[in-house]
């Protein structure tokens, strides 16, 4: 032990290097113990902050995602309503096979869906081209059809028809089809967890039936090469639809039918005939011949079904059925029936 004397003090002060080393070591141990005690709390707080960050991130993603998901469902239902509106204009067997006239078969994955899910979720809807063409609505150029339509809010729907499971996939017999509508709400924000834009999608399926009822665009449709008309007085009225009151369908015979009709009417009688447009009658041959629904007038099968229908109607309204049936029976051949008055 070493002692030192300091002048001007009342006693001696002794220093011990070993004790100083022990004290320093003790302080180091105490500080290390404190660090061990605090470190778990730091890790725990870091994990809590990370979890809160991830939860907030998920919440920020879920808000627009939920809105887009709901909108995609609305868009898909719009597709079903669109399919319901165009179904009467379609010839089902041609529809099921597509424009190429050949059904691709049921071995194609998701063949009833308009397109695969993966494509719908990650591809720009405006650039999607549907393949194969089975079940995609199509028709003459003057009829606006299509399987893909864009709605407001960057929404898109895609539809595809397919035959009901009770029948072959490429041959319709009962007028019943299945339609699936895939609604796509294009993503506005990137998916932060996947690192790419993911669209919200919804699929809606409906089972629809095409009514086997002919609805002419006019109140009266005249078919034939010529006609003899007898109008009794002026106590009648013929009001048409979107085109004219009377549609004339006379392929390849020129204006003879129209001349016969015009010559049979007096001025007063002509005033009793009118459509939504000014024309009382119009030659609709070109429209009827290419229309997927109205071209049935040129089919013998159509008149066979009409005759059967009239026979069934005879049990309900014999007088009306007898008048219509006489026209069909007497004039039914492989060409035309001179007059068809739509009975509604």
C-alpha angles and dihedrals in degrees: 000000000000125000129194131197123218118199118237096029130110096230148005127284116210124200126199120196092199093055090049090052091049091051093050091049091050091053091050091051092048092050091047091050090051090052091051089050095049098040096074089050090052091050091046093050090048091053091047090051090048092050091048090049093050091046092050090047091051090048091052089051095044096055098063091031092057091048092050092046091054091047092050088057091051090049091050091053089051087057091055091052090048090051090050091053096049097041095088089057096054132090100222102210091050089045094053093051097042129221092304090061094232129101113226092217136241095274090085110102113253089001093167093054119089089234139343119285094237091056093047093052100047108025126084103257092218090062098047117116115192119231137215101031095220110131096006113134114250137158144141117331094252090063112072106224133151143144097233126058132167123223134191119290093039092290123151133186129198122194134192129182123214134175121265115264093249092069138048112281094242103038125066120199107158103039093245119130138169118232126193122196120197113200118201124192104193113231118252096186127047119248099253094202096049096034097230141078113274120190123218113241137188130184123209125184128198135178111223134183125211109224113233092223124118114225113189118207089232135051090243129025119196120199126183148067096275141346145210111217130190118190116190110213124307099290096114138080133199117191119180138206131242095328118026139322093252126033117206116208112182111142116204098355102095124219097329095110092046091049092051090051095046092047093053096058130078121215091258092050092049089059088062091062121072144131137206084279123054094256116097092200138005139188104255098171096116092048095047096047095060101030112111091222108029094046087078087087087076093056123094088209090062092058092046088056091044091053091050089049092051090050089054090047090054090074090057103035109010097178097053093040093050092054094050093041092054090057093048096044096046097044103030109125136129094283122043147331109227098226137018118184111190109234109206 
